[in-house]
Amino acid sequence: MVTIALIVAVIGCLFILFIGARFLVAPRIATSGFGVAEDRRRAFTSIKGVRDITSGIVPLVVLLVAGPHVFGWVLLAAAVTPVGDAVIVATNGGSLRHALSVHGATALVLVVAGLVLALG
């Protein structure tokens, strides 16, 4: 039963990776598949809010269940989010200063803390 649950969970992770990639490379199709109109800004800010809440909860659960070593590895993986956010800001009319000072700094903190915890 555990093996089946693990397989289903990994398939789910791969599927959500596909969905995320689809939002980046085919936003109109992804938006339609998500179920909201493309011009509904509030829907997308809500999506961002839920993503950020989840991004805070999941590593904390890992810390509580698996300890600081695994938590460090999760923080390293999570650094992808602020790096992506920095690229999005810098390539969509935001300032490079903001992209680096907010999102780049967040990524740097995650990488440094993650390395200390994962390798320490």
N, C-alpha and C positions, 0 to 999 in steps of 0.2 A: 504494500500500500504506500509506503514512504517513497519507493522508487517511482511509482506512478505519479504521485503528487509532485515529486521533484521534476519529472519530465514535463508535466503540465505547466509548472511554474516557470521553467526555463523557456518553454515555447511562448508563454505569456510575455516574458521579458523580451524575447526576440521580436515578438509582434509589436510591442510598444516601441521598441527601437525603430522598427519599420514605420510605424505611424509618425513618430517624431521626425524621421528623415523625410517622410512624405510632406510634412508641413513645410520643410525647408526647400524641397525641390519642386513640389507641385502644390502650392498653397491653395489654389482654387479647388482642386479635387479634394484635398484634405479638409478644407473648410466645409465643403458640401458633405463629405463623409462624417464629419463631426456633428453636423446637424444645425449649424447656425449660418446666417447670411454673412457673406464676406465683409460687408460694410458695418457690421455690428461691433463697434469698438468695445463696448461694455462686456460683451461675451468674451473677448480676448483678454481684457484685463482681469476678468474673473478666472479664466484659464490660468493666467500667470499667477494669480493669488493662490489658487489651489496647488499649482506646481511648487511654489515657494514654500507653502506650509508643508507639503509632502517632503520637500528637500530638507526641511529642518527636522521632521519627525523621524524619517527613516534612519539617518545616522545615529540619532539618540537611541533608538531601539537597538541598533547594532551595538552601541556602546554598552547598554544595559545587559544585553544577552551574551555578547561575545567578548567584551572587554576592549581595552585601549589599543591593543595591537591590530585587531581587525578593524576597529573604528578608524585607525590611521589610513588603512588601505581604502576604506570607503570615502574618507575625505579626499584622498588623491583622485579617486574616480569622480567625485562630485565636483572637482575643480573644472571639469569640462563645461559645466553650466555657466559660471561667470566668464570663462574664456569666450564661449559662444555669445554671451550677452555683450561682451566688449566688442566683438566683431560686428554684431547686429547694430549696436549704437553707432560705431564708427562708419558703417557703410549705409546708414539710413538717416543721414542728416544730423546726427548728434556730433558733439565735439570729441576729438581724440582725447583731449584732456579729461573729459567726463568718463569716457570709456575706460581709460587707464586708471584714473584716480578712484573710481568706484568699483568697476567690475574687475579690472586688472589687479587692483589691490586685494580684492576678495579672493581671487584665484591664487595669488601669491601666499596669502595667509593659509588657505586650505592646503596648498602644496607643502609649505614649510611645516605646519602642524602635523599634516599627514605623514610626512617623512620621519619626523621626530618620533611619532607614535608607532608607525609601522616598522621602523628599523631599530627603535630604541629598546 
